[in-house]
């Protein structure tokens, strides 16, 4: 079963050059795919199109059999960490997670229970305000939020950035459990070796301007 696909997708900003051209991708259920590319190569834009956050200029995109930018309900089945994904600075990490969890259809009770697990897992204080948190803590909050709804498909942009060695090991263990449960993951970054033993396929197709 194909979970996500892109067929001959091109994208350019208004009156700007193409960020990428005729990019195709097919990801099956249970597959872990890594999109490898240099910084600035358009990986984040590619993932935003896949999530339905922006539409493609041309080409076809399908996630769970639907066009994501026309079917925002798909977001409830995804776990997303993408560049530019912001949380409220004046709220605590915990308050942010609980707020956005509701938007993903997670009840407050379920979110609280899941949050207890992630507090133990990450060994982190989610009560700290976002604006006073380190980059690493902010990244952990975003990773936790992406997992809070037990998503069928993870779409992550360089999830390891800002994590220390111990937290990266926690991340890899999370992904290993996720994979063992037959779920699907798309990661974009520069170094697939950081997820050795988890990645089924690396895509290095050129997506630079």
N, C-alpha and C positions, 0 to 999 in steps of 0.2 A: 504493500500500500504506500503510495506517494503522499507524504505529509505536506511538503512544500516544493514549489517549482517556479522557475523563472525561465521564460522562453524569449530569446532575442530582445532582451530588455536594454533600452538605452535611456540615459538621463542627462539633461542639461538644465541649468538654471536659466531664467528668462534672460534673453539676449547674451547668454554666455556660451562658452565652449562645452562640448560634451564631457561629462565626468567619466562615463564609460559607455561602450557601444556594443550592442548585440551580445550581451552576457546571458548565458544560460546555466541553469542549475536544477538538479533534481535530487531531493532528499527523501529517502524511504523511512518508514516508521522504525524506530530503534537505532537509527544510524547517527553516528557522531561525525560531523563534517567540519573541517577547518578551512576557512578562506584566508589564504596567506597573501599578504601584500605589504608594500612599504607604507609608512605613514604618509597620509595625504593622497593615497591612491584611490580613494572613493569607497573604502570598505564600509564606513559608517553610513554613508548615503545608501549604499546597497542594502544594508540591514534595515534602514528606515523604510525603504520601499517594500521589503519583505514583510515588515510588521504592519504596513498600511498607513504609516505616519505621513508619508508623502507618496503621490502617485508616480508611476513611471512616465517618461515622455512618450516612449513607444514600447511595445512588447506586452507580453501577458505574464501575470503573476497570480499564483494560486496557493493558498494555504488552507488546508482541510477542505479542498474542493471549492473554495470561494475566493473572489477577488478581495484581498484584505482592505484596500482603501475604500471599498464600497460596503464593507461588512465589518464595522468596528467591534461588533460583539465577539469577533475572533480573539480580540485582545485578552479576553477572560481565560482563554486556553493557552496563552503564551506567558513566558517569563522573560522579560526584556531588560537588558542593561546595555544602553547605547550612549555614546558621547552626547552631551548636551541635555541629558535627562536630569532635571533639577528637582530638588525637594525644597520645602519651605524653610527658610533660614531661621525664622523666629520660633519654630516648633522644635521639639526634641526629635531625635532619631526615632524613638518609639512612637511618638504622636504622628509623625509622618508615615511610618509603616502602617499603623492602624487606620489612618485616614484613607490612604490609597488602597489598602486591602479591601475596604468596603466598596470602592469603585470597581474592584475586580470580582465582586460578588461573594466575598468571604465574610461570614458573620463575625461580629466582635468577639464572640466566645471562641470560635475556631482560630481567629487571628491571635488572640491572647495565648492560647494553648501552643500554637506553632511558635510564637515568639519566645516562649519559655525554653523550647528546645534549642532555638538558635542562640539564645543568650549563653546557654551551657556550651554549645558547640564552638562559638567564636570567642567565648570568654571576654565579653565586651559589655559595657554599660550603655544601653540604648537610651538612657534618660538624659544624656548630655544633649544640649542644644546643637542643632545642625551647624549653626554659624561658629560654634566653639569647638567643633569636632575636627580631627585631623583628616587628611585626604584618605587615609586608610580606613578610618571609621566610617566615613561617608560612603566609600566603596562597599564596605561590608553591609551597611544599611540598604544600599541599592540591590545588592545580591540577595539579601534576605527578603526584600520586598518582591523581587522577581520569583522567588520560590514559595512565597506565602500561600499562593492559590493552588499549589501542587500542579503546576502546568504540564501539559502534554509535550510542549515544544519550548526549549530554551533558545533564545537568540541573544548572544552575548558578544559585545565588542570589547576585546582586550580585558577580560574580567580580572586578570592577575595584576594589573597596574595598581600601584600604591599598596599592595599587600606585602607584608614581610614573609620570610620563609615559612614560618609556622602557620600563618593564615593561608598561605598558598597550598600547603599540605592539606589543610582543612577543606579548601576549595576542591582539590583533586579528589579527596575522599567523598565529598558531596556528589561530585560528578560520577564517581564510580558507582555509588548507590543508585543514582538516577539511571545510569546505563543498565544496571542489573535489573531494574524494574521495567525495562523495555521502552523507555522514553527516548525522545529525540533531541538532538542538540546541534546548533550551528554556532560556531565560534569564529570570530574574525580577529586576526592579529598578525604578528610578524614571526612568531616562533612556536610552531606546533610541537616541538620537542618538550615544551613545558607540560604537555598533556600526554606524554608517552604511555602507550598501552590503552588509551581511551579513544583516540582518533581512528576512525575507520578509513577516512579518505581526506587527502589534502588537495585543495583546488588552488592552483597558482595562476589561473588565467589572468592575463593582463587586464587591469581595470583602471589604469592611470590615464590622465588627461593626454 
